[in-house]
């Protein structure tokens, strides 16, 4: 435990120099309050929280780290994001891959500068395609290795402005039946 705390403090000190907070693989279940305190006078540009066991991001995250351009939340246990992430005015790249999302978080459509959304290897079966179509800056979305229904697969293929990575769909046995 003491070693993990020391590692987090050390990485916060490094972030003061390079504006990039790397708390990946720190066995975090949440973002410790001490991180907000240690980083209070630092303008972070990047934050990597990957490879932990975090289940949720607190609403205050967007307030405390409002200038970040890259946020890596991959390889955690998240199934939703706080609506306050829409306040991240500079965020361009969001990685939520390898989590437990069943729906693509609607807040993603409201992040004004979001260009790249990585959401592969989740359990996503629901996406609001119309909202996705009107996402202000979104250029690329990775949805590979998600159990998307065929209807959603077809709808996503109608989007031309956004590059979408999809796993080729397997035709189910029952889809070949002529009834």
NORLINQUI-V448169 format. One record per helix or strand. SS is the DSSP state (a for helix, b for strand). FROM is the first residue (numbers start at 1). TO is the last residue. If there is no record, write none. Layout:
ss={SS | SS}
from={FROM | FROM}
to={TO | TO}
This chain:
ss={a | b | a | b | a | b | a | b | b | a | b | b | a | b | a | b | a}
from={2 | 20 | 33 | 46 | 60 | 70 | 83 | 93 | 103 | 106 | 116 | 126 | 129 | 140 | 150 | 163 | 173}
to={18 | 22 | 38 | 48 | 64 | 72 | 87 | 95 | 103 | 110 | 118 | 126 | 133 | 142 | 156 | 165 | 176}
